[in-house]
């Protein structure tokens, strides 16, 4: 989410007024943005979250400049870039899978599920299995939808306590 008050940019309008001593004041007609009346710097008026359905990433606004007697207008197109602002989360805090010693190669042991509320590129999920030992697997999950664990080899080991 892009935070309210964040600087969107300063369009640096080229404004000329032949009247000597005239002071220009800028304004914008889009409720999503504020514009500094002296510098024309544009900031977000409220939090802007592209992860919410229907929120536009491009907005076209009318900008006005006045010298208190005459007014000129121009269009300003603003493109808001998305940010990776949601942390992926697992469906549960831990997962345990059990397998029979005689299970066939290719059997599904279980699945791990995670979600990420970001949309687009930042909502893409992947989860590599970093290492797997006889008693536990370490999963490094940056982002992922589901991982299915399969038996890929059958190794018989005997342990004696």
N, C-alpha and C positions, 0 to 999 in steps of 0.2 A: 504494500500500500504506500502510495506517495503521500507524505504527511502534509497537512494543512500548513501554510506559511512557507513551504519549500519554494525556492526560486525556480521558475520555469525558464526564464530567460529575459533578456533585455533586447527587444527588437531593433533598437537604435533607428527609429524613424527619421527620415530626412525631411524635416519640417522647415519651411521658410515662411517668413511673414515680413512683407515689405514695411510694415508699420514699425517705426523705431520705438524701442522701449517696451514693446508688447511682450507679455509673458504668456507662454503656452501652458495649457493644462490638458492632460491626457485622461481618457476614461475608456472603459471597456464594457460591452453590453452582455457578457457571459457571466452567469451567476457562479460558475465553477472557479472563476479567477478574480483576483484583485489586481489593479494596476496602480502603481505609484503615479500620482498626478503630475509630478515634476520630472521624473526620469523615464516613465513608461515601463519600468521593470514590472514583470508579470509574476505573480505568486499564486499558489493554490489557495482558494478561499476555504476549502474543507478537505478532509482526507479523500483521496482519489484512488479507488481500488479497481484495477482492471480485472480482477478475479471474480467480480460480481457480474452476472449475466446482464447484458444490455448497456454496460458502461462503455462509452466510445473511447477509442484510442486517438482519434483525431477530432478536433473541435474547431469550427470556424466562427470567429467573433468579429463584430464591428468595433473598430477603435475610432474614437473621436478625439480631435484636438481643437481647442478653442482658445481665443485670445479675449474672451468675454464679450466679443461683439460678433465675430464670424466663427463658423465651425467647419472643419473638413473631416471627412471620414475615410477610412481604409479598412480592408479586410485583413485579418490576421489569422492564419491557420496554425494551430498548435497541435503538435503530436506528443502524446504522453507515452513514455516508454515504460514497460512493465518492470517490476522488480521481483526478485525471489524473496518473498516475505512470509512464506508459510513453511513451517518445519514439517517434514514427513513424519508420520507416526505409524507404529505397528498396531495391529488390531488387538494385541494383548501383550503384556510385559515379557513373557517368555513362552517358548514352545518346546515341547518334549515329544519325540517320536519313538515308537517302539517297533522293532522288527524281529521276526522269527529267524533263528539261525539258518533255516533252510529256505528262506525267501528267495525267489527267482530274481535274476538280474532284470531290471526294467520295472520292477514293482514300485509303485508310488509309496513313499514313506509318510508324506504329509505335505502340507503347504503352509507358507507364511504369507500373510497379507499386510500391506501397508498402504496408506493413502497420503496424498499431498493436495491441499486445497488450491494450490497455484494452478493456473491454466496455461496452455501453450507449452513453450519450451521449458519453463521452470516447473511445470507439473509432470514432466517426464520422469519416470521412476526406473531405477535399476538396482539390483542387489546382488553383488557377487558373494559367493561363499569364499571367505578369505582362507580359512583353514578348517580342517575337520580331523578330530582325534577320535579315539575309540569311545570316549564318553561324552564328548561335546563338540559342537561346531561353532566357530566364530563367524558371524555374518556381518560383513561391512556393508551397511545399507545407506547409500546416499539418498536414493529415491527409487522406489519400485512399486509395482502393482501386486504381483504374486510370484512366489518362487515355489516350484514343485521339486521336492527332493526325490530322486530316483536311485535305486540300487544300480550301480554301474559295474561293480565287480563283486565277486563273492570270494571272501578270504576267510578261511577257518583258522581261528586262533584259540589256543587253550590256555587258560589262566588258572593257576592253582594258588590258593591262599594258605 
